[in-house]
Amino acid sequence: MAEQAAILPEILRSIDTIIRDAADEVTALDQAIGDGDHVFNLQRGLGALLAQADDLAQSGWDAAFKTMGMTLMSTVGGASGSLYATLFLSLAKGLQGRSLDLPAFAQAFATAVDAVRARGKADLGEKTMLDVLIPVSRALLEGAAAALPIGEVLRHTCAAAEAGVEATRNLVATKGRASFLGERSRGHLDAGAKTSQLMVRAVCGVVPAG
């Protein structure tokens, strides 16, 4: 039997809390250069995932990620829903039949991030969630390759996410509604990158370091 995703409810609660606590801040970021509904849509998806938390905990990781992807696709909506669905569905495929150790997860996550790049037709430096997801992926791969202790990998991963979101401040958006602002999008953090960074922080705070 596949390893059960028993820790997922705790992870989801941690993500829900950190997004809720930062809701006003992120909404202000989104209103400055986006549609202003990013947090609302994300919280709708999180609510749906929390309602499934007990079932997810009894599932294998691949099945849990597949369910999460399908749920986010149907509840978040818009570009974010499609991109997060792509991320989790690709993770599910990459982890099918595999144990959730760091090397396996790092490789599956890298493949999933590549799938998001393809789906969004975006890359590093375009003021999107990929400015967080790509550095996070690299940190995970480097930690796995170096066989670093999980606590050290988590610290590097969180630092990569924080540096990634801060880097969006001075970028000019080329995707989404923010792209219509051109140079006026410079000077603002990207809301999608910010929520991605917050979610990475929440996960790092729950995953056992030892």
Beta strands, then each sheet from edge to edge (+ up, - down):
end
